[in-house]
Amino acid sequence: PFIGFVEFVFPEEVPFPSIPIVADGTLIYPRSSSGTAGTWVCGPELWLALQLGAEVFCQIGYHGRSALRPDGARSLSLRHGVKQLIDDRTTAKREFGAGSIEEKTLKDAVNTIYGKTAQDVAEQRSWDAYKQEMDNVGGSAITSPFHAATTTSLVRAQLLATLNQIEERGGRVFSVTTDGFITDWAVQDVEALDLYGLAHHLHEARTA
């Protein structure tokens, strides 16, 4: 686990730099942090930047420790929670049918775990119908800026590793959005990429 405030420079040949900077309320991916004080970054994007040959200068760094269970194994508390909800959804689909209220409720539950870890990390306000006024949303029982930021960082690292490897191997990427990207590569070729070693960890998490 790592979060740091860094300056960086990517080599000219890297088509898609992997460290974002906030500019006018949105993220941009410049080739260097020149002209800024630097930016905050989590472990996955920093790791990918180093794989791509970037020079990174860490000004402030927090190297965390994984939570351990009494038996010494890693906690993985969110993984166990997600797995339980997925298993429950499978049971609901079998018992009550696909599209049933039970199955849809559990689908919403598993899909909102990330949202609950990120709830009110940045201050949010919503309409309180009882008070008839806008009020702070407040954090949830599992709000965690570290988990929220690292989850986002991991997904961005996966996407950017994919785009860079496609371009490195002669493919082209035409458009990228939050929902996916358009490329001239076949799906099976994209799925076969090792993502500089990241794919193994993603497969392991998906399987679990």
C-alpha positions as CSV (number, residue, x, y, z in Angstrom):
1,P,0.0,0.0,0.0
2,F,1.4,3.4,-1.0
3,I,0.3,7.0,-1.5
4,G,2.8,9.7,-2.4
5,F,3.1,13.3,-3.6
6,V,5.4,13.1,-6.6
7,E,7.0,14.9,-9.6
8,F,7.5,12.9,-12.7
9,V,8.9,12.8,-16.3
10,F,7.8,10.1,-18.9
11,P,10.0,9.2,-21.8
12,E,8.9,10.7,-25.2
13,E,8.2,7.3,-26.6
14,V,5.5,6.4,-24.0
15,P,2.1,7.0,-25.8
16,F,0.0,7.1,-22.7
17,P,1.6,8.5,-19.5
18,S,0.0,7.0,-16.4
19,I,0.1,9.7,-13.7
20,P,-2.8,12.1,-13.8
21,I,-2.8,15.8,-12.6
22,V,-6.0,17.7,-11.7
23,A,-6.5,20.7,-14.0
24,D,-9.7,22.8,-14.0
25,G,-11.6,20.1,-12.1
26,T,-10.7,17.2,-14.4
27,L,-7.8,14.8,-14.8
28,I,-5.2,15.2,-17.6
29,Y,-2.2,13.0,-18.3
30,P,0.8,15.1,-19.2
31,R,4.2,13.8,-20.0
32,S,5.7,15.6,-17.0
33,S,4.6,17.5,-13.9
34,S,6.7,20.5,-15.0
35,G,5.0,23.7,-14.0
36,T,3.2,22.2,-11.1
37,A,4.2,21.5,-7.5
38,G,3.5,17.8,-8.2
39,T,0.5,15.5,-7.7
40,W,-0.8,12.8,-5.4
41,V,-0.6,9.2,-6.7
42,C,-1.4,5.7,-5.4
43,G,0.7,2.6,-5.8
44,P,-0.8,1.1,-8.9
45,E,-0.3,4.1,-11.2
46,L,3.1,4.8,-9.7
47,W,4.2,1.2,-10.3
48,L,3.0,1.4,-13.9
49,A,4.9,4.7,-14.4
50,L,8.1,3.0,-13.3
51,Q,7.4,0.0,-15.6
52,L,7.0,2.5,-18.5
53,G,10.4,4.0,-17.7
54,A,9.3,7.3,-16.0
55,E,11.5,9.1,-13.6
56,V,9.5,9.8,-10.4
57,F,10.7,12.0,-7.6
58,C,8.7,11.4,-4.3
59,Q,8.4,14.5,-2.1
60,I,6.0,12.9,0.5
61,G,5.4,9.2,0.8
62,Y,3.3,7.0,3.0
63,H,4.1,3.3,2.8
64,G,1.3,1.4,4.5
65,R,1.1,-2.1,6.0
66,S,-1.5,-4.7,5.0
67,A,-4.0,-5.5,7.8
68,L,-3.4,-9.1,9.0
69,R,-5.8,-11.5,10.7
70,P,-4.8,-13.3,13.9
71,D,-3.5,-16.2,11.9
72,G,-1.1,-13.9,10.0
73,A,-3.0,-14.1,6.7
74,R,-3.9,-10.8,4.9
75,S,-7.3,-9.4,6.0
76,L,-8.8,-8.9,2.5
77,S,-12.0,-7.9,4.3
78,L,-13.5,-6.2,1.3
79,R,-12.8,-9.2,-0.9
80,H,-14.7,-11.5,1.6
81,G,-17.6,-9.1,1.7
82,V,-17.9,-8.8,-2.0
83,K,-17.6,-12.6,-2.4
84,Q,-20.4,-13.1,0.1
85,L,-22.7,-10.8,-1.8
86,I,-21.9,-12.4,-5.1
87,D,-22.6,-15.8,-3.7
88,D,-25.9,-14.5,-2.2
89,R,-26.9,-13.0,-5.6
90,T,-26.2,-16.4,-7.3
91,T,-28.4,-18.1,-4.7
92,A,-31.2,-15.4,-5.2
93,K,-31.0,-15.9,-8.9
94,R,-31.4,-19.6,-8.5
95,E,-34.2,-19.5,-5.9
96,F,-36.2,-16.5,-7.2
97,G,-35.1,-16.1,-10.8
98,A,-33.0,-13.6,-12.8
99,G,-34.4,-10.1,-12.5
100,S,-36.3,-10.8,-9.3
101,I,-36.3,-8.1,-6.6
102,E,-34.1,-10.3,-4.4
103,E,-31.5,-10.7,-7.2
104,K,-31.6,-7.0,-8.2
105,T,-31.2,-5.9,-4.5
106,L,-28.1,-8.0,-4.1
107,K,-26.8,-6.8,-7.4
108,D,-27.1,-3.2,-6.2
109,A,-25.5,-4.1,-2.9
110,V,-22.3,-5.5,-4.5
111,N,-22.1,-2.7,-7.1
112,T,-22.3,0.0,-4.4
113,I,-19.4,-1.2,-2.2
114,Y,-16.9,1.0,-4.0
115,G,-19.3,4.0,-3.7
116,K,-19.6,3.5,0.0
117,T,-15.8,3.4,0.5
118,A,-15.7,6.7,-1.4
119,Q,-18.7,8.3,0.2
120,D,-17.9,11.9,1.3
121,V,-14.2,11.5,0.7
122,A,-14.7,14.8,-1.0
123,E,-17.5,16.7,0.7
124,Q,-20.9,16.0,-0.8
125,R,-24.3,17.6,-0.2
126,S,-27.8,16.3,-0.9
127,W,-31.4,17.3,-0.4
128,D,-32.7,16.3,3.1
129,A,-36.5,15.9,2.5
130,Y,-37.2,15.8,6.3
131,K,-35.3,19.0,7.0
132,Q,-36.3,20.5,3.7
133,E,-32.7,21.8,3.1
134,M,-29.4,20.8,1.6
135,D,-27.2,18.9,4.1
136,N,-23.8,17.1,4.1
137,V,-24.1,13.5,3.0
138,G,-21.5,12.4,5.6
139,G,-19.3,9.3,5.5
140,S,-20.5,5.7,5.5
141,A,-19.5,3.0,7.9
142,I,-16.7,1.9,5.5
143,T,-15.7,5.3,4.0
144,S,-11.9,5.0,3.4
145,P,-10.0,7.5,1.3
146,F,-7.2,5.0,0.9
147,H,-9.4,2.2,-0.4
148,A,-11.3,4.5,-2.7
149,A,-8.2,6.1,-4.2
150,T,-6.4,2.8,-4.6
151,T,-9.4,1.2,-6.3
152,T,-9.6,4.0,-8.8
153,S,-5.8,3.9,-9.3
154,L,-5.9,0.2,-10.0
155,V,-8.6,0.5,-12.6
156,R,-6.8,3.4,-14.3
157,A,-3.5,1.5,-14.3
158,Q,-5.2,-1.5,-15.9
159,L,-6.7,0.7,-18.7
160,L,-3.4,2.6,-19.3
161,A,-1.3,-0.5,-19.2
162,T,-3.6,-2.0,-21.9
163,L,-3.4,1.1,-24.1
164,N,0.4,1.3,-23.9
165,Q,0.9,-2.4,-24.7
166,I,-1.5,-2.2,-27.7
167,E,0.5,0.7,-29.1
168,E,3.8,-0.8,-28.3
169,R,2.9,-3.9,-30.3
170,G,1.7,-2.1,-33.4
171,G,-1.9,-1.7,-32.6
172,R,-3.9,1.6,-32.5
173,V,-6.3,3.1,-30.0
174,F,-8.8,5.6,-31.4
175,S,-10.9,6.6,-28.4
176,V,-10.9,6.1,-24.6
177,T,-13.8,6.8,-22.2
178,T,-14.8,5.7,-18.7
179,D,-16.7,2.8,-20.3
180,G,-13.9,1.4,-22.5
181,F,-11.9,2.1,-25.6
182,I,-11.9,1.6,-29.4
183,T,-9.0,-0.3,-30.9
184,D,-8.2,-2.2,-34.1
185,W,-7.2,-5.2,-32.0
186,A,-9.4,-8.3,-31.5
187,V,-10.8,-8.9,-28.0
188,Q,-8.8,-12.1,-27.6
189,D,-5.6,-10.3,-28.4
190,V,-6.4,-7.6,-25.8
191,E,-7.2,-10.3,-23.2
192,A,-3.9,-12.0,-23.8
193,L,-1.8,-9.0,-22.8
194,D,0.2,-9.4,-19.6
195,L,-0.1,-5.6,-18.7
196,Y,3.6,-5.5,-17.6
197,G,2.8,-8.1,-14.9
198,L,-0.4,-6.6,-13.6
199,A,-2.7,-9.0,-15.4
200,H,-1.7,-11.9,-13.1
201,H,-2.9,-10.0,-10.0
202,L,-6.2,-8.9,-11.7
203,H,-6.9,-12.5,-12.8
204,E,-6.2,-13.7,-9.2
205,A,-8.6,-11.1,-7.8
206,R,-11.3,-11.9,-10.4
207,T,-11.0,-15.6,-9.8
208,A,-11.4,-15.1,-6.0
